[in-house]
């Protein structure tokens, strides 16, 4: 899962109907422990203002403050924090040592995004692209 930028890891809990993340709930039943780690790659986000109907149908949309926006030609990287959102797992320790901040995340969005550093932006996260991990074993939690 190492890449540039690295996969985002969010703490989550399983519920009777799905997963509860720091910024919302999704209907996706998984087997495993009550507390899990959800991984999502930066490219599985989009600026919600640019998401088409299909993208919106399979997305969890939430508002963040853009800590930093990097323009890279065809894409923009939106760096954001979620208060209290730090995934804890011994299997993530190597990433933590590599300089990845515990609650700093990155979304790769279209260059057409109007996201600006220091301003709020609504992000759409593709919930069909999530990876759910057991924080103790590091194994992937199967869907029910």
C-alpha positions in Angstrom: 0.0 0.0 0.0 3.0 2.3 -0.2 2.7 4.8 -2.9 3.0 8.5 -3.5 1.0 9.8 -1.9 0.3 7.0 0.5 -3.0 5.3 1.2 -5.2 7.1 3.7 -6.0 5.2 6.9 -9.1 6.1 8.9 -10.3 4.6 12.2 -13.8 3.1 11.9 -16.2 0.9 13.8 -18.5 -1.7 12.5 -22.3 -1.3 13.1 -25.3 -3.6 12.3 -25.7 -1.9 9.0 -22.2 -0.9 8.0 -19.2 1.2 9.0 -19.0 4.4 11.0 -16.1 6.7 9.9 -15.1 10.0 11.5 -17.1 11.9 8.9 -20.1 9.7 8.3 -21.6 6.3 8.0 -21.8 3.9 5.0 -23.9 0.8 4.4 -21.3 -1.9 3.9 -21.5 -4.9 6.1 -18.1 -6.4 7.1 -17.2 -9.3 9.3 -14.5 -8.7 11.9 -13.8 -6.8 15.1 -15.8 -3.8 16.3 -13.0 -1.4 15.6 -11.3 -1.6 12.2 -9.0 0.5 10.0 -10.4 1.7 6.6 -7.9 2.4 3.8 -8.7 4.5 0.8 -6.3 5.7 -1.9 -6.1 9.5 -2.7 -7.4 8.9 -6.3 -10.7 7.5 -4.9 -11.8 11.0 -3.8 -13.2 13.8 -6.0 -14.3 17.3 -5.3 -18.0 16.8 -4.7 -18.9 19.8 -6.9 -17.4 18.0 -9.9 -18.8 14.5 -9.2 -21.2 13.2 -11.7 -24.5 11.4 -10.8 -22.7 8.0 -10.9 -19.9 9.1 -8.7 -22.4 10.7 -6.2 -24.4 7.5 -6.0 -21.4 5.5 -4.8 -19.9 8.2 -2.6 -19.8 9.4 1.0 -19.7 13.2 0.8 -18.2 15.2 3.6 -16.8 18.7 4.2 -13.2 19.3 5.3 -11.0 22.4 5.6 -8.2 22.2 3.0 -5.0 22.5 4.9 -3.0 22.7 1.7 -3.9 22.4 -2.0 -1.1 21.4 -4.4 -1.7 22.0 -8.2 0.0 19.4 -10.3 -1.2 20.0 -13.8 -3.8 17.3 -14.4 -4.7 16.9 -10.7 -4.8 18.7 -7.4 -3.8 17.2 -4.1 -6.0 18.4 -1.2 -4.4 17.8 2.2 -6.9 17.8 5.1 -7.2 16.8 8.8 -10.1 15.2 10.6 -10.1 16.0 14.3 -9.5 12.9 16.4 -9.1 10.7 13.4 -6.0 8.6 13.9 -6.0 5.0 12.9 -4.1 2.9 15.4 -2.4 -0.4 14.3 1.0 -1.9 14.8 0.8 -2.7 11.1 0.7 1.0 10.4 3.7 1.8 12.5 6.1 1.6 9.6 4.1 4.2 7.7 4.0 6.5 10.8 7.8 6.3 11.0 8.0 7.2 7.3 6.6 10.7 8.0 2.9 10.1 7.2 1.0 12.2 9.7 -1.5 10.3 12.0 -4.5 12.4 11.1 -3.4 14.2 7.9 -5.0 12.8 4.8 -4.8 13.6 1.0 -7.4 13.5 -1.8 -6.4 13.6 -5.4 -9.1 15.7 -7.2 -9.5 17.0 -10.7 -7.5 20.1 -11.7 -10.9 21.8 -12.3 -11.5 21.8 -8.6 -11.9 25.2 -7.0 -10.4 23.9 -3.7 -8.1 26.5 -2.1 -5.8 26.3 0.9 -7.5 27.4 4.1 -11.0 27.1 2.7 -13.7 24.4 3.1 -14.2 21.8 0.3 -16.8 19.0 0.0 -15.1 15.7 -0.9 -16.8 12.7 -2.4 -15.1 9.4 -1.3 -15.9 6.3 -3.5 -17.2 3.8 -1.0 -16.8 0.9 -3.5 -13.0 1.4 -3.3 -12.5 1.0 0.5 -10.2 -1.5 2.1 -11.2 -2.7 5.6 -8.5 -4.1 7.9 -8.3 -5.7 11.3 -6.1 -3.4 13.3 -4.6 -6.2 15.3 -3.7 -8.7 12.6 -3.6 -6.4 9.6 -5.7 -8.8 7.6 -8.5 -7.7 5.3 -11.9 -7.9 6.9 -14.3 -9.8 4.6 -17.7 -8.4 3.5 -20.8 -10.1 4.9 
